[in-house]
Amino acid sequence: MSDDFHRAKLSAAERNFRSEVARLTLNRWFLRGSLSERLGKCGKPNCRCTRGELHKSLYLVQSQDGKLRQICVPQAWQERPARR
């Protein structure tokens, strides 16, 4: 630990905040990116999307080596990231 940083010098609020962040991030996976909801048509002639009820898709958009990368979030996972 650096001599410039001592937890004792932090306010109680800062110590509590850091403890809470540590607790929330312990053993968790994080992805950096943005969630983007898309609306689209599937192309089936008798589908409800031909009447204007478009299908929703969720994508994780990330920048990788200066280029945008878009990953489709499976339907079964869509509720979980949207609520966090």
HTML snippet that shows the backbone in 3Dmol.js (N, CA, C, O; Angstrom):
<script src="https://3Dmol.org/build/3Dmol-min.js"></script>
<div id="view" style="width:600px;height:400px;position:relative"></div>
<script>
const pdb = `
ATOM      1  N   MET A   1       0.847  -1.177   0.000  1.00  0.00           N
ATOM      2  CA  MET A   1       0.000   0.000   0.000  1.00  0.00           C
ATOM      3  C   MET A   1       0.893   1.240   0.000  1.00  0.00           C
ATOM      4  O   MET A   1       1.917   1.271   0.683  1.00  0.00           O
ATOM      5  N   SER A   2       0.513   2.237  -0.748  1.00  0.00           N
ATOM      6  CA  SER A   2       1.280   3.477  -0.845  1.00  0.00           C
ATOM      7  C   SER A   2       1.231   4.260   0.464  1.00  0.00           C
ATOM      8  O   SER A   2       0.234   4.228   1.186  1.00  0.00           O
ATOM      9  N   ASP A   3       2.335   4.969   0.757  1.00  0.00           N
ATOM     10  CA  ASP A   3       2.370   5.808   1.953  1.00  0.00           C
ATOM     11  C   ASP A   3       1.417   6.995   1.830  1.00  0.00           C
ATOM     12  O   ASP A   3       0.999   7.567   2.836  1.00  0.00           O
ATOM     13  N   ASP A   4       1.068   7.372   0.564  1.00  0.00           N
ATOM     14  CA  ASP A   4       0.188   8.519   0.346  1.00  0.00           C
ATOM     15  C   ASP A   4      -1.283   8.182   0.604  1.00  0.00           C
ATOM     16  O   ASP A   4      -2.109   9.084   0.741  1.00  0.00           O
ATOM     17  N   PHE A   5      -1.605   6.917   0.670  1.00  0.00           N
ATOM     18  CA  PHE A   5      -2.998   6.515   0.817  1.00  0.00           C
ATOM     19  C   PHE A   5      -3.186   5.764   2.134  1.00  0.00           C
ATOM     20  O   PHE A   5      -2.567   4.725   2.361  1.00  0.00           O
ATOM     21  N   HIS A   6      -4.029   6.290   2.978  1.00  0.00           N
ATOM     22  CA  HIS A   6      -4.383   5.618   4.219  1.00  0.00           C
ATOM     23  C   HIS A   6      -5.892   5.691   4.379  1.00  0.00           C
ATOM     24  O   HIS A   6      -6.482   6.770   4.324  1.00  0.00           O
ATOM     25  N   ARG A   7      -6.508   4.539   4.574  1.00  0.00           N
ATOM     26  CA  ARG A   7      -7.965   4.515   4.739  1.00  0.00           C
ATOM     27  C   ARG A   7      -8.408   5.372   5.912  1.00  0.00           C
ATOM     28  O   ARG A   7      -9.508   5.925   5.902  1.00  0.00           O
ATOM     29  N   ALA A   8      -7.559   5.483   6.919  1.00  0.00           N
ATOM     30  CA  ALA A   8      -7.917   6.263   8.105  1.00  0.00           C
ATOM     31  C   ALA A   8      -8.121   7.741   7.773  1.00  0.00           C
ATOM     32  O   ALA A   8      -8.837   8.441   8.489  1.00  0.00           O
ATOM     33  N   LYS A   9      -7.500   8.221   6.695  1.00  0.00           N
ATOM     34  CA  LYS A   9      -7.640   9.622   6.304  1.00  0.00           C
ATOM     35  C   LYS A   9      -8.953   9.890   5.566  1.00  0.00           C
ATOM     36  O   LYS A   9      -9.343  11.044   5.384  1.00  0.00           O
ATOM     37  N   LEU A  10      -9.631   8.825   5.145  1.00  0.00           N
ATOM     38  CA  LEU A  10     -10.886   8.993   4.412  1.00  0.00           C
ATOM     39  C   LEU A  10     -12.036   9.261   5.378  1.00  0.00           C
ATOM     40  O   LEU A  10     -12.012   8.837   6.534  1.00  0.00           O
ATOM     41  N   SER A  11     -13.034   9.970   4.879  1.00  0.00           N
ATOM     42  CA  SER A  11     -14.229  10.196   5.698  1.00  0.00           C
ATOM     43  C   SER A  11     -14.979   8.877   5.853  1.00  0.00           C
ATOM     44  O   SER A  11     -14.756   7.936   5.092  1.00  0.00           O
ATOM     45  N   ALA A  12     -15.855   8.815   6.828  1.00  0.00           N
ATOM     46  CA  ALA A  12     -16.655   7.608   7.044  1.00  0.00           C
ATOM     47  C   ALA A  12     -17.506   7.309   5.814  1.00  0.00           C
ATOM     48  O   ALA A  12     -17.679   6.145   5.453  1.00  0.00           O
ATOM     49  N   ALA A  13     -18.037   8.343   5.168  1.00  0.00           N
ATOM     50  CA  ALA A  13     -18.860   8.147   3.970  1.00  0.00           C
ATOM     51  C   ALA A  13     -18.034   7.531   2.837  1.00  0.00           C
ATOM     52  O   ALA A  13     -18.508   6.636   2.137  1.00  0.00           O
ATOM     53  N   GLU A  14     -16.801   8.008   2.661  1.00  0.00           N
ATOM     54  CA  GLU A  14     -15.920   7.475   1.615  1.00  0.00           C
ATOM     55  C   GLU A  14     -15.539   6.025   1.913  1.00  0.00           C
ATOM     56  O   GLU A  14     -15.518   5.193   1.005  1.00  0.00           O
ATOM     57  N   ARG A  15     -15.240   5.719   3.159  1.00  0.00           N
ATOM     58  CA  ARG A  15     -14.918   4.340   3.535  1.00  0.00           C
ATOM     59  C   ARG A  15     -16.111   3.422   3.296  1.00  0.00           C
ATOM     60  O   ARG A  15     -15.953   2.313   2.787  1.00  0.00           O
ATOM     61  N   ASN A  16     -17.305   3.883   3.662  1.00  0.00           N
ATOM     62  CA  ASN A  16     -18.517   3.092   3.435  1.00  0.00           C
ATOM     63  C   ASN A  16     -18.768   2.873   1.944  1.00  0.00           C
ATOM     64  O   ASN A  16     -19.143   1.779   1.521  1.00  0.00           O
ATOM     65  N   PHE A  17     -18.559   3.921   1.160  1.00  0.00           N
ATOM     66  CA  PHE A  17     -18.737   3.819  -0.293  1.00  0.00           C
ATOM     67  C   PHE A  17     -17.768   2.795  -0.881  1.00  0.00           C
ATOM     68  O   PHE A  17     -18.170   1.938  -1.669  1.00  0.00           O
ATOM     69  N   ARG A  18     -16.507   2.883  -0.504  1.00  0.00           N
ATOM     70  CA  ARG A  18     -15.500   1.942  -1.021  1.00  0.00           C
ATOM     71  C   ARG A  18     -15.804   0.511  -0.593  1.00  0.00           C
ATOM     72  O   ARG A  18     -15.611  -0.421  -1.374  1.00  0.00           O
ATOM     73  N   SER A  19     -16.268   0.330   0.616  1.00  0.00           N
ATOM     74  CA  SER A  19     -16.622  -1.005   1.096  1.00  0.00           C
ATOM     75  C   SER A  19     -17.792  -1.574   0.302  1.00  0.00           C
ATOM     76  O   SER A  19     -17.797  -2.752  -0.056  1.00  0.00           O
ATOM     77  N   GLU A  20     -18.776  -0.733   0.031  1.00  0.00           N
ATOM     78  CA  GLU A  20     -19.945  -1.177  -0.730  1.00  0.00           C
ATOM     79  C   GLU A  20     -19.553  -1.539  -2.164  1.00  0.00           C
ATOM     80  O   GLU A  20     -20.030  -2.543  -2.692  1.00  0.00           O
ATOM     81  N   VAL A  21     -18.700  -0.745  -2.797  1.00  0.00           N
ATOM     82  CA  VAL A  21     -18.222  -1.057  -4.148  1.00  0.00           C
ATOM     83  C   VAL A  21     -17.471  -2.383  -4.143  1.00  0.00           C
ATOM     84  O   VAL A  21     -17.678  -3.219  -5.023  1.00  0.00           O
ATOM     85  N   ALA A  22     -16.605  -2.575  -3.161  1.00  0.00           N
ATOM     86  CA  ALA A  22     -15.852  -3.828  -3.062  1.00  0.00           C
ATOM     87  C   ALA A  22     -16.796  -5.014  -2.885  1.00  0.00           C
ATOM     88  O   ALA A  22     -16.593  -6.065  -3.495  1.00  0.00           O
ATOM     89  N   ARG A  23     -17.810  -4.856  -2.068  1.00  0.00           N
ATOM     90  CA  ARG A  23     -18.767  -5.929  -1.837  1.00  0.00           C
ATOM     91  C   ARG A  23     -19.536  -6.268  -3.116  1.00  0.00           C
ATOM     92  O   ARG A  23     -19.740  -7.441  -3.429  1.00  0.00           O
ATOM     93  N   LEU A  24     -19.958  -5.241  -3.848  1.00  0.00           N
ATOM     94  CA  LEU A  24     -20.741  -5.462  -5.064  1.00  0.00           C
ATOM     95  C   LEU A  24     -19.919  -6.077  -6.193  1.00  0.00           C
ATOM     96  O   LEU A  24     -20.459  -6.815  -7.018  1.00  0.00           O
ATOM     97  N   THR A  25     -18.638  -5.786  -6.240  1.00  0.00           N
ATOM     98  CA  THR A  25     -17.807  -6.255  -7.345  1.00  0.00           C
ATOM     99  C   THR A  25     -17.081  -7.557  -7.064  1.00  0.00           C
ATOM    100  O   THR A  25     -16.476  -8.126  -7.973  1.00  0.00           O
ATOM    101  N   LEU A  26     -17.122  -8.035  -5.858  1.00  0.00           N
ATOM    102  CA  LEU A  26     -16.430  -9.260  -5.503  1.00  0.00           C
ATOM    103  C   LEU A  26     -17.003 -10.442  -6.281  1.00  0.00           C
ATOM    104  O   LEU A  26     -18.205 -10.703  -6.236  1.00  0.00           O
ATOM    105  N   ASN A  27     -16.136 -11.146  -6.989  1.00  0.00           N
ATOM    106  CA  ASN A  27     -16.511 -12.345  -7.755  1.00  0.00           C
ATOM    107  C   ASN A  27     -17.592 -12.080  -8.795  1.00  0.00           C
ATOM    108  O   ASN A  27     -18.444 -12.940  -9.022  1.00  0.00           O
ATOM    109  N   ARG A  28     -17.579 -10.940  -9.417  1.00  0.00           N
ATOM    110  CA  ARG A  28     -18.560 -10.609 -10.463  1.00  0.00           C
ATOM    111  C   ARG A  28     -17.822 -10.299 -11.762  1.00  0.00           C
ATOM    112  O   ARG A  28     -16.674  -9.856 -11.761  1.00  0.00           O
ATOM    113  N   TRP A  29     -18.508 -10.543 -12.849  1.00  0.00           N
ATOM    114  CA  TRP A  29     -17.973 -10.213 -14.174  1.00  0.00           C
ATOM    115  C   TRP A  29     -18.618  -8.913 -14.637  1.00  0.00           C
ATOM    116  O   TRP A  29     -19.819  -8.708 -14.462  1.00  0.00           O
ATOM    117  N   PHE A  30     -17.816  -8.047 -15.224  1.00  0.00           N
ATOM    118  CA  PHE A  30     -18.322  -6.786 -15.743  1.00  0.00           C
ATOM    119  C   PHE A  30     -17.916  -6.644 -17.198  1.00  0.00           C
ATOM    120  O   PHE A  30     -16.833  -7.068 -17.602  1.00  0.00           O
ATOM    121  N   LEU A  31     -18.794  -6.046 -17.974  1.00  0.00           N
ATOM    122  CA  LEU A  31     -18.501  -5.723 -19.366  1.00  0.00           C
ATOM    123  C   LEU A  31     -18.661  -4.227 -19.541  1.00  0.00           C
ATOM    124  O   LEU A  31     -19.616  -3.631 -19.042  1.00  0.00           O
ATOM    125  N   ARG A  32     -17.734  -3.633 -20.240  1.00  0.00           N
ATOM    126  CA  ARG A  32     -17.840  -2.208 -20.532  1.00  0.00           C
ATOM    127  C   ARG A  32     -18.532  -2.059 -21.874  1.00  0.00           C
ATOM    128  O   ARG A  32     -18.116  -2.649 -22.871  1.00  0.00           O
ATOM    129  N   GLY A  33     -19.578  -1.275 -21.888  1.00  0.00           N
ATOM    130  CA  GLY A  33     -20.304  -1.069 -23.126  1.00  0.00           C
ATOM    131  C   GLY A  33     -21.647  -0.436 -22.845  1.00  0.00           C
ATOM    132  O   GLY A  33     -21.961  -0.082 -21.709  1.00  0.00           O
ATOM    133  N   SER A  34     -22.425  -0.302 -23.885  1.00  0.00           N
ATOM    134  CA  SER A  34     -23.771   0.259 -23.776  1.00  0.00           C
ATOM    135  C   SER A  34     -24.764  -0.746 -24.309  1.00  0.00           C
ATOM    136  O   SER A  34     -24.479  -1.486 -25.250  1.00  0.00           O
ATOM    137  N   LEU A  35     -25.939  -0.764 -23.694  1.00  0.00           N
ATOM    138  CA  LEU A  35     -27.002  -1.605 -24.211  1.00  0.00           C
ATOM    139  C   LEU A  35     -27.827  -0.793 -25.198  1.00  0.00           C
ATOM    140  O   LEU A  35     -28.204   0.346 -24.920  1.00  0.00           O
ATOM    141  N   SER A  36     -28.102  -1.387 -26.343  1.00  0.00           N
ATOM    142  CA  SER A  36     -28.859  -0.716 -27.389  1.00  0.00           C
ATOM    143  C   SER A  36     -30.034  -1.595 -27.794  1.00  0.00           C
ATOM    144  O   SER A  36     -29.855  -2.752 -28.176  1.00  0.00           O
ATOM    145  N   GLU A  37     -31.236  -1.034 -27.707  1.00  0.00           N
ATOM    146  CA  GLU A  37     -32.432  -1.778 -28.114  1.00  0.00           C
ATOM    147  C   GLU A  37     -32.736  -1.466 -29.567  1.00  0.00           C
ATOM    148  O   GLU A  37     -32.724  -0.306 -29.980  1.00  0.00           O
ATOM    149  N   ARG A  38     -33.004  -2.487 -30.323  1.00  0.00           N
ATOM    150  CA  ARG A  38     -33.320  -2.324 -31.742  1.00  0.00           C
ATOM    151  C   ARG A  38     -34.707  -2.875 -32.018  1.00  0.00           C
ATOM    152  O   ARG A  38     -35.156  -3.824 -31.374  1.00  0.00           O
ATOM    153  N   LEU A  39     -35.365  -2.278 -32.966  1.00  0.00           N
ATOM    154  CA  LEU A  39     -36.668  -2.758 -33.430  1.00  0.00           C
ATOM    155  C   LEU A  39     -36.521  -3.145 -34.894  1.00  0.00           C
ATOM    156  O   LEU A  39     -35.911  -2.415 -35.675  1.00  0.00           O
ATOM    157  N   GLY A  40     -37.078  -4.295 -35.268  1.00  0.00           N
ATOM    158  CA  GLY A  40     -36.929  -4.717 -36.654  1.00  0.00           C
ATOM    159  C   GLY A  40     -37.981  -5.722 -37.088  1.00  0.00           C
ATOM    160  O   GLY A  40     -38.781  -6.215 -36.293  1.00  0.00           O
ATOM    161  N   LYS A  41     -37.944  -6.004 -38.376  1.00  0.00           N
ATOM    162  CA  LYS A  41     -38.854  -6.986 -38.978  1.00  0.00           C
ATOM    163  C   LYS A  41     -38.084  -8.275 -39.245  1.00  0.00           C
ATOM    164  O   LYS A  41     -36.894  -8.258 -39.559  1.00  0.00           O
ATOM    165  N   CYS A  42     -38.795  -9.387 -39.113  1.00  0.00           N
ATOM    166  CA  CYS A  42     -38.149 -10.686 -39.337  1.00  0.00           C
ATOM    167  C   CYS A  42     -38.236 -11.134 -40.792  1.00  0.00           C
ATOM    168  O   CYS A  42     -37.424 -11.949 -41.230  1.00  0.00           O
ATOM    169  N   GLY A  43     -39.189 -10.625 -41.539  1.00  0.00           N
ATOM    170  CA  GLY A  43     -39.317 -10.986 -42.943  1.00  0.00           C
ATOM    171  C   GLY A  43     -40.386 -12.027 -43.231  1.00  0.00           C
ATOM    172  O   GLY A  43     -40.680 -12.298 -44.396  1.00  0.00           O
ATOM    173  N   LYS A  44     -40.971 -12.616 -42.195  1.00  0.00           N
ATOM    174  CA  LYS A  44     -42.041 -13.594 -42.421  1.00  0.00           C
ATOM    175  C   LYS A  44     -43.304 -12.846 -42.846  1.00  0.00           C
ATOM    176  O   LYS A  44     -43.692 -11.876 -42.196  1.00  0.00           O
ATOM    177  N   PRO A  45     -43.947 -13.284 -43.925  1.00  0.00           N
ATOM    178  CA  PRO A  45     -45.085 -12.529 -44.469  1.00  0.00           C
ATOM    179  C   PRO A  45     -46.298 -12.416 -43.543  1.00  0.00           C
ATOM    180  O   PRO A  45     -47.019 -11.421 -43.616  1.00  0.00           O
ATOM    181  N   ASN A  46     -46.544 -13.391 -42.683  1.00  0.00           N
ATOM    182  CA  ASN A  46     -47.731 -13.361 -41.824  1.00  0.00           C
ATOM    183  C   ASN A  46     -47.412 -12.949 -40.387  1.00  0.00           C
ATOM    184  O   ASN A  46     -48.270 -13.076 -39.514  1.00  0.00           O
ATOM    185  N   CYS A  47     -46.232 -12.472 -40.128  1.00  0.00           N
ATOM    186  CA  CYS A  47     -45.829 -12.106 -38.765  1.00  0.00           C
ATOM    187  C   CYS A  47     -46.451 -10.766 -38.357  1.00  0.00           C
ATOM    188  O   CYS A  47     -46.779  -9.928 -39.197  1.00  0.00           O
ATOM    189  N   ARG A  48     -46.598 -10.598 -37.062  1.00  0.00           N
ATOM    190  CA  ARG A  48     -47.155  -9.352 -36.524  1.00  0.00           C
ATOM    191  C   ARG A  48     -46.290  -8.135 -36.870  1.00  0.00           C
ATOM    192  O   ARG A  48     -46.789  -7.010 -36.889  1.00  0.00           O
ATOM    193  N   CYS A  49     -44.981  -8.356 -37.147  1.00  0.00           N
ATOM    194  CA  CYS A  49     -44.110  -7.214 -37.459  1.00  0.00           C
ATOM    195  C   CYS A  49     -44.465  -6.574 -38.803  1.00  0.00           C
ATOM    196  O   CYS A  49     -44.124  -5.415 -39.041  1.00  0.00           O
ATOM    197  N   THR A  50     -45.146  -7.315 -39.685  1.00  0.00           N
ATOM    198  CA  THR A  50     -45.581  -6.714 -40.953  1.00  0.00           C
ATOM    199  C   THR A  50     -46.716  -5.724 -40.733  1.00  0.00           C
ATOM    200  O   THR A  50     -46.988  -4.884 -41.592  1.00  0.00           O
ATOM    201  N   ARG A  51     -47.389  -5.823 -39.562  1.00  0.00           N
ATOM    202  CA  ARG A  51     -48.466  -4.898 -39.215  1.00  0.00           C
ATOM    203  C   ARG A  51     -47.963  -3.755 -38.326  1.00  0.00           C
ATOM    204  O   ARG A  51     -48.757  -2.965 -37.814  1.00  0.00           O
ATOM    205  N   GLY A  52     -46.656  -3.674 -38.149  1.00  0.00           N
ATOM    206  CA  GLY A  52     -46.089  -2.570 -37.379  1.00  0.00           C
ATOM    207  C   GLY A  52     -45.648  -2.918 -35.968  1.00  0.00           C
ATOM    208  O   GLY A  52     -45.035  -2.084 -35.303  1.00  0.00           O
ATOM    209  N   GLU A  53     -45.941  -4.134 -35.483  1.00  0.00           N
ATOM    210  CA  GLU A  53     -45.503  -4.559 -34.148  1.00  0.00           C
ATOM    211  C   GLU A  53     -44.109  -5.173 -34.277  1.00  0.00           C
ATOM    212  O   GLU A  53     -43.967  -6.391 -34.379  1.00  0.00           O
ATOM    213  N   LEU A  54     -43.097  -4.332 -34.272  1.00  0.00           N
ATOM    214  CA  LEU A  54     -41.736  -4.768 -34.545  1.00  0.00           C
ATOM    215  C   LEU A  54     -41.147  -5.585 -33.402  1.00  0.00           C
ATOM    216  O   LEU A  54     -41.516  -5.421 -32.239  1.00  0.00           O
ATOM    217  N   HIS A  55     -40.224  -6.468 -33.764  1.00  0.00           N
ATOM    218  CA  HIS A  55     -39.526  -7.301 -32.790  1.00  0.00           C
ATOM    219  C   HIS A  55     -38.437  -6.487 -32.111  1.00  0.00           C
ATOM    220  O   HIS A  55     -37.763  -5.680 -32.751  1.00  0.00           O
ATOM    221  N   LYS A  56     -38.269  -6.705 -30.803  1.00  0.00           N
ATOM    222  CA  LYS A  56     -37.215  -6.014 -30.056  1.00  0.00           C
ATOM    223  C   LYS A  56     -36.005  -6.921 -29.931  1.00  0.00           C
ATOM    224  O   LYS A  56     -36.140  -8.115 -29.664  1.00  0.00           O
ATOM    225  N   SER A  57     -34.824  -6.356 -30.125  1.00  0.00           N
ATOM    226  CA  SER A  57     -33.564  -7.059 -29.929  1.00  0.00           C
ATOM    227  C   SER A  57     -32.683  -6.167 -29.071  1.00  0.00           C
ATOM    228  O   SER A  57     -32.746  -4.942 -29.168  1.00  0.00           O
ATOM    229  N   LEU A  58     -31.867  -6.780 -28.238  1.00  0.00           N
ATOM    230  CA  LEU A  58     -30.965  -6.042 -27.367  1.00  0.00           C
ATOM    231  C   LEU A  58     -29.534  -6.380 -27.751  1.00  0.00           C
ATOM    232  O   LEU A  58     -29.188  -7.550 -27.911  1.00  0.00           O
ATOM    233  N   TYR A  59     -28.698  -5.345 -27.900  1.00  0.00           N
ATOM    234  CA  TYR A  59     -27.301  -5.523 -28.281  1.00  0.00           C
ATOM    235  C   TYR A  59     -26.399  -4.855 -27.268  1.00  0.00           C
ATOM    236  O   TYR A  59     -26.721  -3.791 -26.739  1.00  0.00           O
ATOM    237  N   LEU A  60     -25.265  -5.487 -27.001  1.00  0.00           N
ATOM    238  CA  LEU A  60     -24.198  -4.872 -26.225  1.00  0.00           C
ATOM    239  C   LEU A  60     -23.255  -4.257 -27.239  1.00  0.00           C
ATOM    240  O   LEU A  60     -22.720  -4.962 -28.095  1.00  0.00           O
ATOM    241  N   VAL A  61     -23.044  -2.943 -27.155  1.00  0.00           N
ATOM    242  CA  VAL A  61     -22.184  -2.235 -28.093  1.00  0.00           C
ATOM    243  C   VAL A  61     -20.913  -1.840 -27.361  1.00  0.00           C
ATOM    244  O   VAL A  61     -20.960  -1.176 -26.325  1.00  0.00           O
ATOM    245  N   GLN A  62     -19.770  -2.256 -27.912  1.00  0.00           N
ATOM    246  CA  GLN A  62     -18.475  -1.979 -27.308  1.00  0.00           C
ATOM    247  C   GLN A  62     -17.531  -1.420 -28.360  1.00  0.00           C
ATOM    248  O   GLN A  62     -17.711  -1.646 -29.556  1.00  0.00           O
ATOM    249  N   SER A  63     -16.530  -0.694 -27.905  1.00  0.00           N
ATOM    250  CA  SER A  63     -15.467  -0.233 -28.783  1.00  0.00           C
ATOM    251  C   SER A  63     -14.262  -1.133 -28.557  1.00  0.00           C
ATOM    252  O   SER A  63     -13.797  -1.287 -27.428  1.00  0.00           O
ATOM    253  N   GLN A  64     -13.758  -1.724 -29.631  1.00  0.00           N
ATOM    254  CA  GLN A  64     -12.609  -2.607 -29.543  1.00  0.00           C
ATOM    255  C   GLN A  64     -11.627  -2.217 -30.638  1.00  0.00           C
ATOM    256  O   GLN A  64     -11.940  -2.295 -31.826  1.00  0.00           O
ATOM    257  N   ASP A  65     -10.449  -1.800 -30.230  1.00  0.00           N
ATOM    258  CA  ASP A  65      -9.413  -1.335 -31.162  1.00  0.00           C
ATOM    259  C   ASP A  65      -9.930  -0.226 -32.075  1.00  0.00           C
ATOM    260  O   ASP A  65      -9.605  -0.182 -33.261  1.00  0.00           O
ATOM    261  N   GLY A  66     -10.739   0.668 -31.508  1.00  0.00           N
ATOM    262  CA  GLY A  66     -11.257   1.806 -32.256  1.00  0.00           C
ATOM    263  C   GLY A  66     -12.448   1.491 -33.151  1.00  0.00           C
ATOM    264  O   GLY A  66     -12.951   2.384 -33.833  1.00  0.00           O
ATOM    265  N   LYS A  67     -12.907   0.255 -33.165  1.00  0.00           N
ATOM    266  CA  LYS A  67     -14.049  -0.125 -33.994  1.00  0.00           C
ATOM    267  C   LYS A  67     -15.198  -0.569 -33.092  1.00  0.00           C
ATOM    268  O   LYS A  67     -14.983  -1.180 -32.046  1.00  0.00           O
ATOM    269  N   LEU A  68     -16.414  -0.252 -33.512  1.00  0.00           N
ATOM    270  CA  LEU A  68     -17.578  -0.680 -32.747  1.00  0.00           C
ATOM    271  C   LEU A  68     -17.819  -2.164 -32.954  1.00  0.00           C
ATOM    272  O   LEU A  68     -17.731  -2.678 -34.070  1.00  0.00           O
ATOM    273  N   ARG A  69     -18.122  -2.833 -31.871  1.00  0.00           N
ATOM    274  CA  ARG A  69     -18.439  -4.258 -31.877  1.00  0.00           C
ATOM    275  C   ARG A  69     -19.817  -4.399 -31.261  1.00  0.00           C
ATOM    276  O   ARG A  69     -20.072  -3.867 -30.180  1.00  0.00           O
ATOM    277  N   GLN A  70     -20.697  -5.101 -31.928  1.00  0.00           N
ATOM    278  CA  GLN A  70     -22.061  -5.267 -31.453  1.00  0.00           C
ATOM    279  C   GLN A  70     -22.344  -6.753 -31.237  1.00  0.00           C
ATOM    280  O   GLN A  70     -22.164  -7.573 -32.138  1.00  0.00           O
ATOM    281  N   ILE A  71     -22.786  -7.078 -30.037  1.00  0.00           N
ATOM    282  CA  ILE A  71     -23.060  -8.462 -29.686  1.00  0.00           C
ATOM    283  C   ILE A  71     -24.532  -8.568 -29.298  1.00  0.00           C
ATOM    284  O   ILE A  71     -25.003  -7.839 -28.426  1.00  0.00           O
ATOM    285  N   CYS A  72     -25.244  -9.464 -29.938  1.00  0.00           N
ATOM    286  CA  CYS A  72     -26.656  -9.658 -29.624  1.00  0.00           C
ATOM    287  C   CYS A  72     -26.778 -10.350 -28.266  1.00  0.00           C
ATOM    288  O   CYS A  72     -26.122 -11.359 -28.010  1.00  0.00           O
ATOM    289  N   VAL A  73     -27.629  -9.793 -27.401  1.00  0.00           N
ATOM    290  CA  VAL A  73     -27.887 -10.386 -26.088  1.00  0.00           C
ATOM    291  C   VAL A  73     -29.018 -11.397 -26.265  1.00  0.00           C
ATOM    292  O   VAL A  73     -30.108 -11.031 -26.704  1.00  0.00           O
ATOM    293  N   PRO A  74     -28.769 -12.671 -25.928  1.00  0.00           N
ATOM    294  CA  PRO A  74     -29.829 -13.677 -26.101  1.00  0.00           C
ATOM    295  C   PRO A  74     -31.098 -13.308 -25.330  1.00  0.00           C
ATOM    296  O   PRO A  74     -31.040 -12.668 -24.280  1.00  0.00           O
ATOM    297  N   GLN A  75     -32.230 -13.721 -25.865  1.00  0.00           N
ATOM    298  CA  GLN A  75     -33.529 -13.407 -25.264  1.00  0.00           C
ATOM    299  C   GLN A  75     -33.578 -13.797 -23.784  1.00  0.00           C
ATOM    300  O   GLN A  75     -34.118 -13.057 -22.962  1.00  0.00           O
ATOM    301  N   ALA A  76     -33.018 -14.948 -23.451  1.00  0.00           N
ATOM    302  CA  ALA A  76     -33.060 -15.443 -22.072  1.00  0.00           C
ATOM    303  C   ALA A  76     -32.261 -14.558 -21.112  1.00  0.00           C
ATOM    304  O   ALA A  76     -32.504 -14.592 -19.905  1.00  0.00           O
ATOM    305  N   TRP A  77     -31.325 -13.775 -21.619  1.00  0.00           N
ATOM    306  CA  TRP A  77     -30.490 -12.910 -20.771  1.00  0.00           C
ATOM    307  C   TRP A  77     -30.973 -11.474 -20.737  1.00  0.00           C
ATOM    308  O   TRP A  77     -30.434 -10.671 -19.975  1.00  0.00           O
ATOM    309  N   GLN A  78     -31.961 -11.125 -21.529  1.00  0.00           N
ATOM    310  CA  GLN A  78     -32.315  -9.718 -21.708  1.00  0.00           C
ATOM    311  C   GLN A  78     -32.863  -9.039 -20.467  1.00  0.00           C
ATOM    312  O   GLN A  78     -32.603  -7.851 -20.273  1.00  0.00           O
ATOM    313  N   GLU A  79     -33.591  -9.715 -19.638  1.00  0.00           N
ATOM    314  CA  GLU A  79     -34.124  -9.086 -18.428  1.00  0.00           C
ATOM    315  C   GLU A  79     -33.014  -8.726 -17.462  1.00  0.00           C
ATOM    316  O   GLU A  79     -33.048  -7.656 -16.854  1.00  0.00           O
ATOM    317  N   ARG A  80     -32.030  -9.599 -17.308  1.00  0.00           N
ATOM    318  CA  ARG A  80     -30.983  -9.394 -16.298  1.00  0.00           C
ATOM    319  C   ARG A  80     -30.153  -8.129 -16.537  1.00  0.00           C
ATOM    320  O   ARG A  80     -30.051  -7.312 -15.622  1.00  0.00           O
ATOM    321  N   PRO A  81     -29.550  -7.920 -17.729  1.00  0.00           N
ATOM    322  CA  PRO A  81     -28.755  -6.705 -17.881  1.00  0.00           C
ATOM    323  C   PRO A  81     -29.584  -5.433 -17.911  1.00  0.00           C
ATOM    324  O   PRO A  81     -29.103  -4.371 -17.514  1.00  0.00           O
ATOM    325  N   ALA A  82     -30.825  -5.527 -18.378  1.00  0.00           N
ATOM    326  CA  ALA A  82     -31.658  -4.341 -18.481  1.00  0.00           C
ATOM    327  C   ALA A  82     -32.012  -3.781 -17.115  1.00  0.00           C
ATOM    328  O   ALA A  82     -32.276  -2.584 -16.999  1.00  0.00           O
ATOM    329  N   ARG A  83     -32.026  -4.606 -16.081  1.00  0.00           N
ATOM    330  CA  ARG A  83     -32.403  -4.164 -14.740  1.00  0.00           C
ATOM    331  C   ARG A  83     -31.211  -3.679 -13.925  1.00  0.00           C
ATOM    332  O   ARG A  83     -31.414  -3.033 -12.897  1.00  0.00           O
ATOM    333  N   ARG A  84     -30.011  -3.951 -14.326  1.00  0.00           N
ATOM    334  CA  ARG A  84     -28.832  -3.609 -13.530  1.00  0.00           C
ATOM    335  C   ARG A  84     -28.342  -2.226 -13.824  1.00  0.00           C
ATOM    336  O   ARG A  84     -27.356  -1.783 -13.237  1.00  0.00           O
TER     337      ARG A  84
END
`;
const viewer = $3Dmol.createViewer("view");
viewer.addModel(pdb, "pdb");
viewer.setStyle({}, {cartoon: {color: "spectrum"}});
viewer.zoomTo();
viewer.render();
</script>
